[in-house]
Amino acid sequence: MHNCKILIAFIVFTYLFQGKGYAQFGIAHEIGVKAGPASFFTDYGERWNVRNNLNNAGYGIGISHYMNFAYKTDCHYSQATSFFTNHFRIRNELDYFYSKLEHYGPVASKPTLGGQLLRAMHGESEIIEGGIHLEYHPFRIRDFTHSGYMFSPYISLGGHFVSYKADAYSDLGSLENEKNVFPTFVDGMNFDRGSTYSIIGGLGVRYRLGFRHDLLIEARGQYYGSDWLDGLNIAAPQNKFNDYIFWVNVGYVYYINFQ
């Protein structure tokens, strides 16, 4: 129910910005959808172990609202318009991430009691987040939208408010029993819903499909202000970073009031 309320609020917000009155100020509105694999870098397994990161990859989906300031309703477009309007978009976005989590790595692979405890533990993480991004396009946005270029690369920086919920269980029994928990995780588990923020940097490129249509592909990293997104937060020297997601997505963008 909480997630539905956020989604409804985002949709209402988006449609409020679709009014034709805003076009008079040189703003075009675009709507995008995207999806792709998301690798969770958490306290499950070894953070930089390749197998661990690949096997703990989940998925992400998102919807976006773009404000394009290079829009003009007439033919009197000035080449002297500001650098900001020529090269920047503002993006409002709502994303959902989910992954099942397992312990992979040398310690979990050992035929020891510790290895057995790690292999028996299974978790999941569910995240919904939304916020604002600033996109910089090296090529002039107006030239790209009028088919001057077929491709338009960009870089982005943004911040999100995040709501997350993690869960876990063990094949050996209740995780409230310390005998079923790897010693490092004792007193380091919390599966209550929580909130935090994320700082996001991305690289992407748009491909011009037609007058009102673009495809895009984007790779981005999301660093969170909390280490509890997976429900684990160990007090150990090796736990130097908060949770992190690397997301590669493919999307479609439709221009709403573009002429």
LOLOTOR-921358 format. One line per 3 residues: their letters; for each residue x, z, y of N, C-alpha, C. Coordinates in steps of 0.05 Angstrom, whole numbers, plus 32768, in hexadecimal, padded with zeros to 4 digits. Each point is the difference from the previous one (the first is absolute). Layout:
REM LOLOTOR-921358
A = X Z Y X Z Y X Z Y | ...
***
This chain:
REM LOLOTOR-921358
MHN = 8011 8000 7FE8 7FEF 8000 8018 8011 8000 8019 | 8016 8010 8000 8012 8001 8017 800C 7FE5 8005 | 8009 7FF2 7FEB 800C 7FE5 8003 7FEB 7FEC 800A
CKI = 7FE8 8002 7FF7 7FEB 7FEE 8009 7FFB 8002 801E | 8000 8019 800A 7FFB 8005 801C 8017 7FF3 8011 | 8018 8002 7FF6 8017 7FF4 800E 7FFC 7FE1 8001
LIA = 7FF9 7FF4 7FE9 7FFC 7FE4 7FFE 7FEA 7FF6 8013 | 7FE9 800E 8000 7FEA 7FF9 8012 8009 8001 801D | 800E 8015 8007 800A 8003 801C 8012 7FE9 8008
FIV = 8011 7FF8 7FED 8012 7FE9 8006 7FF1 7FE6 8004 | 7FEC 7FFB 7FEF 7FF0 7FE8 8003 7FF1 7FFF 801A | 7FF4 8017 8008 7FF2 8001 8019 8013 7FFB 8017
FTY = 8018 800D 7FFF 8014 7FFC 8015 8008 7FE2 8002 | 8003 7FF3 7FEA 8008 7FE4 8000 7FEB 7FEF 800D | 7FE6 8004 7FFA 7FEB 7FEF 800B 7FFC 8006 801D
LFQ = 8006 8017 8009 7FFE 8006 801D 8013 7FEF 8010 | 8015 7FF7 7FF4 8014 7FF0 800E 7FFB 7FE2 7FFC | 7FEA 7FF8 7FF5 7FFC 7FE4 7FFB 7FEF 7FF3 8017
GKG = 7FF8 8010 8013 7FEF 7FF6 8016 800E 7FE9 800F | 7FF0 7FEC 8009 800B 7FEA 800E 800B 8007 801B | 7FF8 8017 800A 800A 8008 801A 801E 8004 8000
YAQ = 800B 8008 7FEA 801D 8005 7FFF 800F 7FE6 8001 | 7FF4 7FEA 7FF7 800E 7FE6 8001 8006 7FF8 801C | 7FF0 8009 8014 8005 7FF9 801B 801A 800C 800A
FGI = 800B 8014 7FF3 8019 800D 8008 8017 7FF5 7FF0 | 7FFC 7FEA 7FF1 8016 7FF5 7FF1 8007 800E 7FE6 | 7FEC 800C 7FF3 8004 800E 7FE7 7FF0 7FF3 7FE9
AHE = 800D 7FF7 7FEB 7FF2 7FF6 7FE9 8002 8016 7FEA | 7FEB 8001 7FEF 7FFF 8014 7FEB 8002 7FF2 7FE5 | 8010 800C 7FEF 8004 7FF5 7FE5 7FFB 8017 7FEC
IGV = 7FF5 7FF8 7FE9 7FFB 8012 7FEA 8011 7FF7 7FE8 | 800D 8013 7FF3 8011 7FFA 7FE9 7FFB 8012 7FE8 | 8004 7FF6 7FE8 8000 8010 7FE8 801A 7FFB 7FF1
KAG = 8009 8014 7FF1 801A 7FFD 7FF2 8000 8012 7FE8 | 8011 7FF9 7FED 8003 800F 7FE7 801B 7FFA 7FF4 | 800A 8013 7FF0 8019 7FFB 7FF2 800B 8019 7FF3
PAS = 8016 7FFD 7FF0 800C 8017 7FF2 800D 8013 8014 | 7FFF 801A 7FFA 800C 8015 8011 8010 8012 7FEE | 801A 8002 8005 8012 8011 7FF1 8001 801C 800C
FFT = 7FFA 8015 7FF1 8000 801B 800A 801B 800D 7FFA | 800E 8009 8015 8019 800F 7FFD 7FF9 801D 8004 | 7FFE 800F 7FEB 7FF6 801C 8001 8012 8012 7FEF
DYG = 7FF7 8018 7FFA 800F 8013 7FEF 7FFC 7FFB 7FE3 | 7FF1 7FEB 7FF8 7FFE 7FF8 7FE4 8018 7FEF 7FF9 | 8010 8009 7FEC 8017 7FF1 7FF8 8016 8001 8016
ERW = 8014 7FEF 7FFC 8016 7FFE 8013 7FF8 7FEB 8016 | 8002 8008 8019 7FF6 7FF1 8016 800B 7FE3 8001 | 801A 7FFD 7FFB 800C 7FE5 8003 8005 7FF3 7FE5
NVR = 7FF4 800A 7FEB 8002 7FF4 7FE5 7FEE 7FE8 8000 | 800B 7FE8 7FF9 7FF1 7FE7 8002 7FE8 8001 7FED | 8004 8008 7FE8 7FEA 8001 7FED 7FEA 8013 800A
NNL = 8008 8017 800B 7FED 8013 800A 7FEF 7FF4 8016 | 800D 7FF2 8013 7FF1 7FF5 8017 7FEE 7FE9 7FF8 | 8009 7FF0 7FEC 7FEF 7FEA 7FF7 7FE8 800A 7FF0
NNA = 8004 8013 7FEE 7FEB 800A 7FF0 7FEC 8012 800F | 8009 800C 8016 7FEF 8010 8010 7FF4 7FF1 8017 | 8000 7FE6 7FFE 7FF3 7FEF 8015 7FE2 8000 7FFB
GYG = 7FF1 8004 8015 7FE3 7FFE 7FFF 7FF7 7FE7 8010 | 7FEC 8004 8010 7FF6 7FEA 8010 7FF6 800A 801B | 7FFF 7FEE 8013 7FF5 8006 801A 7FED 7FEA 800A
IGI = 7FEB 8007 800E 7FEE 7FEC 800C 7FFB 8009 801D | 7FFB 7FED 8012 7FFC 8007 801B 7FEF 7FEC 800F | 7FF4 800A 8016 7FF2 7FEE 8013 800C 8005 801C
SHY = 8001 7FEB 8010 800D 8002 801A 7FEF 7FF2 8015 | 8003 800B 8018 7FF5 7FF3 8018 8017 7FFB 8014 | 8003 7FE7 8008 8016 7FF8 8012 7FF5 7FFA 801C
MNF = 800F 8007 8014 7FFB 7FF8 801B 8016 7FEC 8008 | 7FF8 7FE7 8006 8011 7FEA 8007 7FFD 7FFB 801E | 8015 8006 8010 7FFE 7FFF 801D 8007 7FE4 800B
AYK = 8008 7FED 7FEE 8007 7FE6 8009 7FE8 7FED 8002 | 7FE8 800B 7FFC 7FE7 7FF1 7FFF 7FF8 7FF7 801C | 7FF6 7FE7 8003 7FF5 7FF6 8019 7FE8 7FEF 7FFA
TDC = 7FEA 8002 8010 7FE8 7FF1 7FFB 8001 7FE5 800E | 8013 7FFC 8012 8001 7FE7 800F 801A 7FF2 7FFA | 8004 7FEA 800E 8019 7FF0 7FFB 8016 8007 8014
HYS = 7FFC 8013 8011 8013 8006 8014 8013 8016 7FF7 | 800D 7FFB 7FEA 8012 8014 7FF5 801B 7FFE 800E | 8009 8016 800A 8019 8001 800F 8018 8007 7FEE
QAT = 8015 7FF0 8001 8018 8006 7FF1 800E 8019 800A | 7FF7 800A 8017 800D 8017 800D 7FF3 801A 7FF9 | 7FED 8000 7FED 7FF3 8019 7FF8 8015 8013 7FF5
SFF = 7FF9 801A 8000 8014 8014 7FFA 800C 7FFE 7FE4 | 8018 800B 7FFD 800D 8001 7FE7 7FEF 800E 7FEB | 7FF3 8016 8008 7FEF 800F 7FEE 7FEA 7FEF 7FF4
TNH = 7FF1 7FF2 8011 7FE9 7FF0 7FF7 800A 7FE8 7FEF | 8018 7FF6 8004 800A 7FEA 7FF1 800A 8008 7FE4 | 8008 8019 7FFD 800F 8007 7FE8 7FF6 8019 7FF1
FRI = 7FEB 800D 800A 7FF7 8019 7FF3 7FE3 7FFF 7FF8 | 7FFA 800C 7FE9 7FE4 8006 7FF7 7FFE 801E 7FFC | 7FE8 800B 8004 7FFA 801B 7FF9 7FEE 7FFF 7FE7
RNE = 8007 8010 7FEC 7FF1 8000 7FE7 7FF5 801B 7FF9 | 7FE6 8002 7FFC 7FF3 8019 7FF6 7FFB 7FFC 7FE2 | 8007 8014 7FF0 8000 7FFB 7FE3 7FF6 8018 7FF1
LDY = 7FF3 7FFB 7FE9 7FF7 8014 7FED 8009 7FF8 7FE5 | 800F 8012 7FF1 800C 7FF9 7FE7 7FF9 8015 7FEB | 8000 7FF7 7FE7 7FFB 8011 7FE9 8016 7FFB 7FEB
FYS = 800C 8016 7FF5 8015 7FFD 7FEC 7FF9 8012 7FE8 | 8008 7FF6 7FE9 7FFC 8010 7FE7 8016 7FF9 7FEC | 800A 8015 7FF3 8013 7FFB 7FEA 7FFF 8017 7FEC
KLE = 8003 7FF8 7FE6 8005 8014 7FEC 801E 8005 7FFF | 8008 8019 7FFB 801C 8008 8002 800A 800C 7FE7 | 8018 7FF8 7FF8 800D 800B 7FE8 801D 8007 8007
HYG = 800C 8010 7FEF 801C 8007 8003 8012 7FED 7FF0 | 8010 7FF1 800D 8014 7FEF 7FF3 801B 8007 800A | 8015 7FFB 7FEF 801B 8006 8008 800F 800D 7FEA
PVA = 801A 8005 8004 8011 800B 7FEB 7FF7 801B 7FF6 | 7FF7 8012 8012 7FF8 801B 7FF7 7FE6 7FFE 7FEF | 7FED 7FF0 8009 7FE7 7FFD 7FF0 8004 7FF3 7FE6
SKP = 8015 7FF0 7FFD 8005 7FF2 7FE7 800F 8010 7FEB | 800B 8017 8008 800F 8011 7FED 7FEE 800D 7FEB | 800A 8003 7FE7 7FF0 800D 7FEB 8003 801F 8002
TLG = 7FFA 800A 8018 8003 801D 8005 7FE4 800B 8008 | 7FFE 801A 8002 7FE7 800C 8009 7FF9 7FF6 801C | 8014 7FFF 8012 7FFB 7FF6 801B 7FF6 7FE3 8000
GQL = 800C 7FEF 7FEF 7FF7 7FE5 7FFE 7FE3 7FFE 7FF6 | 7FF9 8011 7FEC 7FE5 8000 7FF5 7FEC 8009 8015 | 8007 8014 8010 7FEE 800A 8015 7FFB 7FEA 8015
LRA = 8014 7FF1 8007 7FFD 7FEA 8014 7FF0 7FE9 7FF5 | 8005 7FF8 7FE7 7FF1 7FEA 7FF4 7FE3 8007 7FFC | 7FFA 8019 7FFC 7FE5 8009 7FFB 7FEF 8002 801A
MHG = 800D 7FFF 8017 7FF2 8004 8019 7FF8 7FE4 800C | 7FE7 7FFE 8008 7FF5 7FE7 800B 7FF1 8007 801A | 8004 7FEF 8014 7FF2 8005 801A 7FF5 7FE7 800C
ESE = 7FF3 8004 8017 7FF5 7FEA 800F 7FFF 8008 801D | 8000 7FEC 8012 7FFE 8005 801C 7FEE 7FEC 800D | 7FEE 8009 8011 7FED 7FF0 800E 8002 8005 801E
IIE = 8004 7FEB 8010 8005 8002 801C 7FEE 7FEE 8010 | 7FF4 800A 8015 7FF2 7FEF 8013 800B 8006 801C | 8006 7FEC 800F 800E 8004 801A 7FF8 7FEA 8014
GGI = 8001 8006 8019 7FF9 7FED 8015 800F 8006 8019 | 8005 7FEB 8010 800E 8003 8019 8005 7FE6 800E | 8014 8000 8011 8005 7FE9 8012 801D 7FF7 7FFD
HLE = 8004 7FE5 8002 801A 7FF4 7FFE 8004 7FED 8018 | 801A 7FFC 8007 8007 7FED 8013 8011 7FEA 7FF2 | 7FF7 7FE7 8002 800E 7FEA 7FF3 800F 7FF0 8015
YHP = 8019 7FF9 7FFA 8010 7FEE 8011 8005 7FE6 7FF2 | 7FF8 7FEA 800C 8003 7FE5 7FF5 8015 7FF1 8011 | 8017 7FF9 7FF4 8014 7FF1 800F 7FF6 7FE6 800C
FRI = 7FEF 7FF1 7FF1 7FF5 7FE8 800A 7FE7 8006 8011 | 7FFB 7FEF 8013 7FE9 8005 8012 7FE6 7FFF 7FF0 | 7FF0 8014 8002 7FE7 8002 7FF1 7FED 7FE9 8006
RDF = 7FFE 7FF8 801A 7FEF 7FEA 8008 8009 7FE6 7FF2 | 801A 7FFB 7FFF 800A 7FE8 7FF3 7FF9 7FFF 7FE2 | 8002 8018 7FF3 7FFA 8001 7FE3 7FE2 7FFC 7FFC
THS = 7FEF 800D 8010 7FE3 7FFE 7FFB 7FF5 7FE4 8007 | 800F 7FF0 800F 7FF8 7FE5 8006 8012 7FEC 7FF0 | 800A 8009 7FE9 800E 7FEF 7FED 801A 7FF5 800A
GYM = 800C 800E 8013 801B 7FF9 8008 8014 8006 7FEA | 7FFB 8015 7FF1 8010 8008 7FE9 7FEE 8004 7FE8 | 800A 7FFB 7FE8 7FF1 8007 7FE8 8005 801C 7FF6
FSP = 8018 800B 8008 8007 801B 7FF8 8005 8011 8019 | 7FF9 801A 7FFE 8005 8012 8016 800A 801B 7FF5 | 801A 8005 7FFF 800A 801A 7FF6 7FFA 8016 8015
YIS = 8000 8019 7FF6 7FFB 8017 8012 800D 8019 7FF5 | 8004 8013 8011 8008 801B 7FF8 7FEB 8013 800C | 7FFC 8017 7FF3 7FEB 8012 800A 800A 801D 7FFE
LGG = 7FF4 8010 8011 8005 801D 7FFF 7FE6 800E 8006 | 7FF9 8015 7FEF 7FE7 800D 8004 8000 801C 7FF6 | 7FE9 800D 8005 7FFC 801C 7FF7 7FE4 8003 7FF6
HFV = 7FFC 8010 7FEB 7FE6 8004 7FF3 7FFA 801E 7FFD | 7FE7 8007 8002 7FF6 8019 7FF6 7FF9 7FFD 7FE2 | 8008 8013 7FF0 7FFF 7FFD 7FE3 7FF0 8017 7FF3
SYK = 7FEF 7FF9 7FEE 7FF2 8013 7FEE 8008 7FFA 7FE3 | 8008 8014 7FF1 800A 7FFB 7FE5 7FF5 8015 7FED | 7FFF 7FF8 7FE6 7FF7 8011 7FEA 8010 7FFA 7FE7
ADA = 800E 8013 7FF5 800F 7FFC 7FE8 7FF4 8011 7FE9 | 8007 7FF8 7FE8 7FF7 800F 7FE8 8015 7FFC 7FEA | 7FFF 8012 7FEC 8013 7FFE 7FEA 7FF6 8010 7FE9
YSD = 800B 7FFA 7FE8 7FFA 800F 7FE8 8017 7FFD 7FED | 8000 8010 7FEB 8015 7FFF 7FEC 7FF4 7FFE 7FE4 | 800D 7FF0 7FEF 7FF7 7FFD 7FE5 8003 801B 7FF0
LGS = 8011 8012 800B 8006 8019 7FF2 7FEC 8016 8007 | 7FF0 7FFB 8015 7FEC 8015 8007 7FFF 8003 801E | 7FF4 8016 8008 7FFB 8005 801D 801A 8002 800F
LEN = 8001 7FF4 8018 8017 8002 8011 8002 801C 800E | 7FEB 8010 7FFD 8001 801B 800A 8011 8012 7FEF | 8005 7FF7 7FE7 8012 800E 7FEE 801C 7FF6 8004
EKN = 8012 8011 800A 801B 7FF8 8006 8010 7FF4 7FE9 | 7FF7 8007 7FE7 800E 7FF6 7FE9 7FFB 7FE1 7FFD | 7FEC 7FF6 800D 7FFA 7FE3 7FFE 800B 7FF0 8018
VFP = 800F 800E 8011 800A 7FF3 8018 801F 7FFF 8000 | 800B 7FEA 8008 801D 7FFE 8004 8008 8015 8014 | 8015 8010 7FFA 8007 8017 8012 8002 7FFA 801D
TFV = 800A 7FE8 8007 8003 7FF9 801C 7FE6 7FFF 800F | 7FE9 7FFA 7FF2 7FE6 7FFD 800D 7FF0 8019 8001 | 8009 8016 7FF3 7FF2 8019 8002 7FFF 8009 801D
DGM = 7FE9 8007 800A 7FFB 8008 801C 8004 7FE9 8013 | 8001 7FE7 7FF5 8004 7FE9 8012 7FEA 7FEB 7FFC | 7FE7 800A 7FF8 7FEA 7FED 7FFC 7FE8 8009 8011
NFD = 7FF3 7FEC 800C 7FE8 8005 8010 7FEF 7FE7 7FFF | 7FE8 8002 7FF5 7FEF 7FE8 7FFC 7FE7 8001 8012 | 8001 8010 8015 7FEA 8000 8014 8002 7FE7 8011
RGS = 7FE9 7FF7 800B 8001 7FEA 8013 800E 8008 8019 | 8010 7FEE 800B 800F 8007 8018 8001 7FE9 8014 | 800C 8004 8017 8002 7FEB 8014 801C 8002 800D
TYS = 8009 7FE9 8009 801A 7FFE 800D 8001 7FE7 8011 | 8017 7FF6 8006 8003 7FE7 800F 8014 7FEE 7FF1 | 8001 7FE7 8007 8014 7FEE 7FF5 800C 7FEF 8017
IIG = 8019 7FF9 7FFD 800E 7FEE 8013 8006 7FE7 7FF0 | 7FF9 7FE9 800B 8000 7FE7 7FF0 8010 7FEA 800F | 8012 7FF4 7FF1 800E 7FE8 800A 7FFD 7FE9 7FED
GLG = 7FFB 7FE8 800B 7FFB 7FE9 7FEE 800C 7FE6 800A | 8003 7FEE 7FED 8008 7FE4 8005 7FEC 7FEE 7FF3 | 7FF7 7FEC 800F 7FEC 7FEE 7FF4 8002 7FE4 800C
VRY = 7FF0 7FEE 7FF5 7FFE 7FE5 800A 7FE3 7FF6 7FFC | 7FF6 7FF2 8014 7FE6 7FF2 7FFE 8004 7FE3 7FFB | 7FEE 7FF5 7FF0 7FFF 7FE3 7FFB 7FE5 7FF5 800A
RLG = 8001 7FEB 8010 7FE8 7FF5 800D 7FF1 7FEF 7FEC | 7FE8 8009 7FF8 7FEF 7FF1 7FEE 7FEE 7FEC 800E | 7FF6 8008 8017 7FEE 7FF0 800F 7FFA 800C 801B
FRH = 7FEC 7FF5 800E 7FFA 8008 801B 7FFA 801D 8003 | 7FF2 800C 7FED 7FF9 801D 8001 800B 8010 7FE9 | 8013 7FF5 7FF1 8008 800D 7FE7 801F 8002 7FFD
DLL = 800A 8017 7FF8 801C 8004 7FFA 8002 800E 7FE5 | 8016 7FFA 7FF2 8009 8011 7FEA 8018 8010 8009 | 8004 8017 7FF4 8018 8010 8008 800B 800E 7FE7
IEA = 801A 8005 8001 800E 8010 7FEC 8011 8014 8010 | 8000 8019 7FF6 800D 8016 800F 800D 8013 7FED | 8017 800A 8007 800D 8016 7FF2 8005 8016 8014
RGQ = 7FF9 8019 7FF7 8004 8015 8013 8005 801B 7FF2 | 800E 8011 800E 8005 801B 7FF7 7FF0 8014 800F | 7FF5 8015 7FF2 7FEF 8014 800C 800C 801C 7FF9
YYG = 800A 800E 8015 800C 801A 7FFC 7FEC 8015 8009 | 7FFB 8014 7FF0 7FEB 8013 8005 800C 801B 800A | 7FEF 800D 8010 8009 801A 800C 7FFC 8017 7FED
SDW = 7FFA 7FFA 7FE6 7FFC 8015 7FEC 800C 7FF8 7FE6 | 8008 8013 7FF0 800B 7FFB 7FE5 7FEC 8007 7FEA | 7FE6 8004 8008 7FEC 8008 7FED 7FED 7FEA 7FF7
LDG = 8006 7FE7 8007 7FED 7FEA 7FF9 7FFD 7FFD 7FE2 | 8014 8008 7FF1 7FFE 7FFF 7FE3 7FF9 801B 7FF3 | 7FFC 8014 8011 7FF9 801A 7FF6 8018 8011 7FF9
LNI = 8019 7FF5 8004 8018 800E 7FF9 8012 8002 8019 | 800D 8017 8002 8013 8004 8016 8014 8016 7FF7 | 8016 7FF6 7FF5 8013 8013 7FF3 8014 800A 8015
AAP = 8008 801A 7FFC 8014 800C 8011 801B 7FFD 7FF2 | 800C 7FE8 8003 8019 7FFA 7FF3 8012 7FEE 8012 | 801A 8001 7FFD 8012 7FF0 8011 7FFB 7FE2 7FFE
QNK = 7FF7 7FF7 7FE8 7FFB 7FE3 7FFD 7FE7 7FF6 800E | 7FEF 8013 8009 7FE7 7FF8 800D 8005 7FFE 801E | 800C 7FEA 8009 8009 7FFE 801C 7FEB 7FF1 8011
FND = 7FED 7FF2 7FF4 7FEE 7FEF 800F 7FE3 8006 7FFA | 7FEF 7FFA 8013 7FE3 8001 7FFB 7FF8 7FE7 7FF0 | 7FE7 7FFF 7FF8 7FF6 7FE9 7FF1 8000 7FE7 8011
YIF = 8002 7FE9 7FF1 8005 7FE6 800D 7FF2 7FEB 7FEF | 7FF5 7FEB 800E 7FF4 7FEA 7FF1 800C 7FE6 800B | 8007 7FEE 7FED 8008 7FE5 8007 7FEA 7FED 7FF7
WVN = 7FF3 7FF1 8013 7FE9 7FF0 7FFA 8005 7FE3 8006 | 7FFB 7FEE 7FED 8001 7FE3 8004 7FE4 7FF6 7FFD | 7FF5 7FF3 8015 7FE4 7FF7 7FFF 7FFD 7FE3 8009
VGY = 7FEB 7FF4 7FF7 7FF8 7FE5 8008 7FE5 8002 800C | 7FFB 7FF2 8017 7FE7 8003 800D 7FF5 7FE7 800C | 7FE8 8002 800A 7FF1 7FEA 800E 7FF6 800A 801A
VYY = 8003 7FF0 8015 7FF7 8007 801B 7FED 7FEB 800B | 7FE9 8009 800B 7FEC 7FEF 800C 7FFE 8006 801E | 8001 7FEB 8011 7FFE 8003 801D 7FE2 8000 8007
INF = 7FF7 8016 800D 7FE3 8003 8005 7FF7 7FEF 8018 | 800B 8005 8017 7FF6 7FF3 8019 8015 7FED 800B | 8010 7FF4 7FEE 8015 7FED 8009 7FF4 7FE5 8006
Q = 800A 7FF4 8016 7FF7 7FE5 8007 8017 7FEE 8005
***
